[in-house]
Amino acid sequence: MHLHATDRVFPNSLTNAAQGTIFWDAQKSIWLFVMIAGGTAAIIFTPSLSGFMVFLGTIVITVCAGHSVGMHRLLIHKAFQTPKWLEYTLVWLGTLVGMAGPFGMIRAHDMRDWHQRQLICPPHPSHAAGFWRDAWWQMHCRFDLDNPPHFQIEPEIAKDPIYCWMERHWMVQQLAVAVPLFLLGGIGFVLWGVCLRVAISLNGHWLVGHFAHKTGHQGWTIKGLPVQGFNLRGLGLVTFGENWHSNHHAFPHSAQLGIEKGQLDPGYWFIKSLEAIGLANTILTPTDLPERDGLTRVA
């Protein structure tokens, strides 16, 4: 069966997109369990309004400015441009979310995207499993193909010493948050601002991905593909715009995810704010590049 290539994923004659094995990934599984344990300890043993405000502030900064804007829209999709120092800052904040370093995030995103563009997509990258099984697979396991495609990150990213440093030490970099929080409020602030934040971020990221590939509102579909995206209405503010997944499948190049009336998109608001002060440019919207093959408007 013919396999489509993407910008970073190149199948060869031996590549099979469906044949592989799901393995327990000890590192990320133990990492998540530790964060959940610490987050639970924050709520039970150090409950406080100040701790909750630390959690809220750090999760907004890392998930909105870091993951949604820096890691997803800027580094992965190149949907806008910023000065290099700001690009590094936003991507670093995305690394603090606690999922992976910049190379790991690019690989996870692009391999899933490549799978979902094939005529047959296995249940792991398509989120086709049931709720609990998909939770285990996505947050505690990895899917390794028997004959994987060639994966290549563009040299300007892969050889960048700053990004290489972020990738090598992505877990350790939580110390940049933990140490100041400990000095400000002791171990309680660390549990709220690091452990609980990472635990909620990782579980929330999976929840949005799970349901955004199963049910919801559709503005567009991609004809002929087994995996479609869905918009999860009412979650724009808490996901910073990442809930508009039907829109994202339709226009993956776009910095604007909430593109219809009433679709709140704080990540895009942040990008436009950067533009207003001269720190963002070349911001792509749905109409700035040709449409995807098979894009169909849903009435």
C-alpha positions as CSV (number, residue, x, y, z in Angstrom):
1,M,0.0,0.0,0.0
2,H,1.3,3.4,-0.9
3,L,2.4,5.5,2.1
4,H,2.4,9.2,2.1
5,A,5.4,11.2,3.3
6,T,5.3,14.3,5.4
7,D,7.8,17.1,5.9
8,R,9.8,15.1,8.4
9,V,8.7,11.5,7.9
10,F,9.8,9.5,4.8
11,P,8.7,5.9,4.4
12,N,10.7,3.4,2.3
13,S,9.8,0.2,0.5
14,L,9.9,-1.8,3.7
15,T,7.9,0.6,5.9
16,N,4.6,-0.7,7.2
17,A,2.5,1.9,9.1
18,A,0.4,-0.7,10.9
19,Q,2.8,-3.4,12.0
20,G,4.5,-2.7,15.3
21,T,4.5,-3.4,19.1
22,I,3.3,-1.3,22.0
23,F,5.9,-1.3,24.8
24,W,5.8,0.0,28.4
25,D,8.0,3.1,28.5
26,A,9.5,2.9,32.0
27,Q,11.0,6.4,32.0
28,K,7.9,8.4,31.1
29,S,5.6,6.1,33.1
30,I,7.6,6.4,36.3
31,W,8.0,10.2,35.7
32,L,4.2,10.6,35.5
33,F,3.6,8.4,38.5
34,V,6.0,10.5,40.5
35,M,4.3,13.8,39.4
36,I,0.9,12.4,40.3
37,A,2.1,11.3,43.7
38,G,3.6,14.8,44.3
39,G,0.5,16.5,43.0
40,T,-1.7,14.4,45.3
41,A,0.5,15.2,48.2
42,A,0.1,18.9,47.4
43,I,-3.7,18.7,47.7
44,I,-3.7,16.5,50.8
45,F,-0.8,17.8,52.9
46,T,-0.2,21.4,51.8
47,P,-3.6,22.8,50.8
48,S,-3.5,26.6,50.4
49,L,-4.8,29.4,48.2
50,S,-1.3,30.6,47.5
51,G,-0.3,27.1,46.4
52,F,-3.3,27.0,44.1
53,M,-2.4,30.4,42.6
54,V,1.2,29.1,42.0
55,F,-0.2,26.1,40.2
56,L,-2.6,28.2,38.1
57,G,0.0,30.8,37.2
58,T,2.7,28.2,36.2
59,I,0.3,26.1,34.2
60,V,-1.0,29.1,32.2
61,I,2.5,30.2,31.4
62,T,3.9,26.8,30.5
63,V,0.9,25.3,28.7
64,C,-0.3,28.4,26.8
65,A,2.9,30.4,26.0
66,G,5.1,27.2,26.1
67,H,3.3,24.2,24.8
68,S,0.5,25.6,22.6
69,V,2.3,28.7,21.2
70,G,6.0,27.9,21.5
71,M,6.3,24.1,21.0
72,H,3.2,23.4,18.8
73,R,2.5,26.5,16.7
74,L,6.0,27.9,16.5
75,L,8.5,25.0,16.6
76,I,6.5,22.2,15.1
77,H,4.3,24.0,12.5
78,K,6.3,27.2,12.0
79,A,3.0,29.1,11.9
80,F,4.7,32.4,12.8
81,Q,8.1,33.8,13.4
82,T,9.8,35.6,16.4
83,P,13.3,36.8,17.3
84,K,15.5,33.8,18.1
85,W,15.8,34.6,21.8
86,L,12.0,34.6,22.2
87,E,11.7,31.4,20.2
88,Y,14.1,29.7,22.6
89,T,12.2,31.1,25.6
90,L,8.8,29.9,24.4
91,V,10.1,26.5,23.4
92,W,11.8,26.2,26.8
93,L,8.6,27.0,28.5
94,G,7.0,24.2,26.5
95,T,9.7,21.8,27.7
96,L,8.7,22.7,31.2
97,V,5.3,21.2,30.6
98,G,7.1,17.9,31.3
99,M,6.2,15.8,28.3
100,A,9.5,15.7,26.4
101,G,12.2,17.9,25.0
102,P,11.9,19.7,21.7
103,F,13.1,16.8,19.6
104,G,10.9,14.4,21.5
105,M,7.9,16.6,21.0
106,I,8.5,17.0,17.3
107,R,8.9,13.3,16.8
108,A,5.8,12.4,18.8
109,H,3.7,14.9,17.0
110,D,4.9,14.3,13.5
111,M,4.8,10.5,13.8
112,R,1.3,10.6,15.0
113,D,0.4,13.1,12.2
114,W,2.1,10.8,9.6
115,H,0.1,7.8,10.9
116,Q,-3.1,9.7,10.7
117,R,-2.5,10.7,7.1
118,Q,-2.3,7.0,5.9
119,L,-5.3,5.0,4.6
120,I,-4.8,2.6,7.5
121,C,-3.9,4.0,11.0
122,P,-3.3,1.6,13.9
123,P,-5.2,2.1,17.2
124,H,-2.3,3.7,19.1
125,P,-1.7,6.8,17.0
126,S,-5.4,7.1,16.1
127,H,-6.6,7.0,19.8
128,A,-9.0,4.2,18.7
129,A,-8.7,2.2,21.9
130,G,-11.1,2.5,24.8
131,F,-10.8,5.3,27.4
132,W,-8.6,3.5,30.0
133,R,-6.5,1.5,27.5
134,D,-5.8,4.6,25.5
135,A,-4.8,6.4,28.7
136,W,-2.3,3.7,29.5
137,W,-1.0,3.5,25.9
138,Q,-0.5,7.2,25.4
139,M,0.9,8.2,28.8
140,H,2.8,5.1,29.8
141,C,3.8,3.3,26.6
142,R,5.3,3.8,23.1
143,F,4.5,2.3,19.8
144,D,7.5,1.0,17.8
145,L,7.0,0.0,14.2
146,D,8.7,-3.1,13.0
147,N,9.9,-1.2,9.9
148,P,9.7,2.5,10.7
149,P,10.1,5.3,8.2
150,H,13.1,7.6,8.2
151,F,12.5,10.5,10.5
152,Q,14.5,13.7,10.0
153,I,14.3,17.0,11.9
154,E,15.6,19.9,9.9
155,P,19.3,20.7,10.6
156,E,18.7,24.2,11.8
157,I,16.7,22.7,14.7
158,A,18.4,19.3,15.2
159,K,21.9,20.9,15.3
160,D,21.0,23.9,17.3
161,P,23.1,23.7,20.6
162,I,20.3,25.4,22.7
163,Y,17.7,22.8,21.5
164,C,20.2,20.0,22.0
165,W,20.7,21.2,25.6
166,M,17.0,21.3,26.2
167,E,16.5,17.8,24.8
168,R,19.3,16.3,26.9
169,H,18.1,17.8,30.2
170,W,14.4,18.2,29.7
171,M,13.5,16.6,33.1
172,V,16.2,18.3,35.1
173,Q,15.0,21.7,33.9
174,Q,12.1,21.5,36.3
175,L,14.7,22.6,38.8
176,A,14.5,26.1,37.2
177,V,11.0,26.2,38.6
178,A,11.4,24.1,41.7
179,V,14.3,26.0,43.3
180,P,12.7,29.5,43.2
181,L,9.4,28.1,44.4
182,F,11.1,26.3,47.3
183,L,12.8,29.6,48.3
184,L,9.4,31.4,48.1
185,G,7.1,28.9,49.8
186,G,8.9,25.7,50.7
187,I,8.1,22.2,49.6
188,G,4.4,23.0,49.3
189,F,5.0,25.4,46.5
190,V,7.2,22.9,44.7
191,L,4.4,20.2,44.9
192,W,1.8,22.7,43.6
193,G,3.9,24.4,41.0
194,V,5.9,21.4,39.6
195,C,4.3,18.1,40.5
196,L,0.6,19.0,40.3
197,R,1.2,21.2,37.3
198,V,3.1,18.5,35.3
199,A,0.5,15.8,36.3
200,I,-2.5,17.9,35.2
201,S,-0.7,19.1,32.0
202,L,0.1,15.5,30.9
203,N,-3.3,14.1,31.8
204,G,-5.0,17.1,30.2
205,H,-3.0,16.8,27.0
206,W,-4.0,13.2,26.7
207,L,-7.7,13.9,27.4
208,V,-7.9,16.5,24.7
209,G,-6.2,14.3,22.2
210,H,-8.4,11.3,23.1
211,F,-11.7,13.0,22.7
212,A,-10.6,15.3,19.8
213,H,-10.2,12.2,17.7
214,K,-13.5,10.6,18.7
215,T,-16.4,12.9,18.9
216,G,-17.5,16.6,18.9
217,H,-18.2,19.3,16.3
218,Q,-16.7,19.1,12.8
219,G,-16.2,22.0,10.6
220,W,-14.2,20.1,8.1
221,T,-13.2,16.5,7.2
222,I,-10.3,15.1,5.2
223,K,-11.9,12.8,2.5
224,G,-10.5,9.3,2.4
225,L,-8.7,9.2,5.8
226,P,-9.8,7.0,8.7
227,V,-8.8,9.5,11.4
228,Q,-10.6,12.8,11.7
229,G,-10.3,15.7,14.1
230,F,-13.2,17.1,16.2
231,N,-13.7,20.4,17.9
232,L,-14.4,20.2,21.6
233,R,-16.8,23.1,22.2
234,G,-16.6,25.0,25.5
235,L,-13.0,24.2,26.2
236,G,-11.2,27.1,24.4
237,L,-10.1,28.9,27.5
238,V,-8.9,25.9,29.5
239,T,-7.0,24.4,26.5
240,F,-5.8,27.7,25.2
241,G,-7.3,26.9,21.8
242,E,-6.0,23.4,21.4
243,N,-9.5,22.0,21.5
244,W,-10.3,23.2,18.0
245,H,-8.9,20.0,16.5
246,S,-11.1,19.7,13.5
247,N,-9.8,23.1,12.5
248,H,-6.3,22.0,13.1
249,H,-6.6,18.9,10.9
250,A,-8.0,21.1,8.2
251,F,-5.4,23.9,8.4
252,P,-2.3,22.5,10.2
253,H,-0.2,25.4,9.1
254,S,-2.4,28.0,10.8
255,A,-1.4,29.8,13.9
256,Q,-5.1,30.5,14.5
257,L,-6.9,27.4,15.7
258,G,-10.2,29.0,16.7
259,I,-11.3,30.3,13.3
260,E,-15.1,30.5,13.5
261,K,-17.3,32.9,15.5
262,G,-17.3,32.1,19.2
263,Q,-14.2,29.8,19.0
264,L,-12.0,31.2,21.8
265,D,-8.3,30.8,21.2
266,P,-6.1,32.4,23.9
267,G,-2.9,31.0,22.2
268,Y,-3.7,33.0,19.1
269,W,-4.5,36.1,21.2
270,F,-1.1,35.8,22.8
271,I,0.6,35.6,19.3
272,K,-1.3,38.7,18.2
273,S,-0.2,40.5,21.3
274,L,3.4,39.6,20.4
275,E,2.8,41.0,16.9
276,A,1.4,44.2,18.4
277,I,4.7,44.9,20.2
278,G,6.8,43.9,17.3
279,L,7.8,40.4,18.5
280,A,5.9,38.2,16.1
281,N,5.5,38.3,12.3
282,T,4.6,36.2,9.3
283,I,1.6,34.8,11.2
284,L,-0.1,32.2,9.0
285,T,-3.9,31.8,9.0
286,P,-6.1,29.2,7.2
287,T,-6.1,31.0,3.8
288,D,-2.3,31.6,3.6
289,L,-1.4,28.2,2.2
290,P,-3.1,25.9,-0.3
291,E,-5.8,23.6,1.1
292,R,-5.1,20.0,2.0
293,D,-6.0,17.4,-0.5
294,G,-9.5,16.0,0.2
295,L,-10.5,18.9,2.5
296,T,-14.3,19.0,2.7
297,R,-16.5,21.5,4.5
298,V,-19.1,20.0,6.8
299,A,-22.5,21.8,6.6
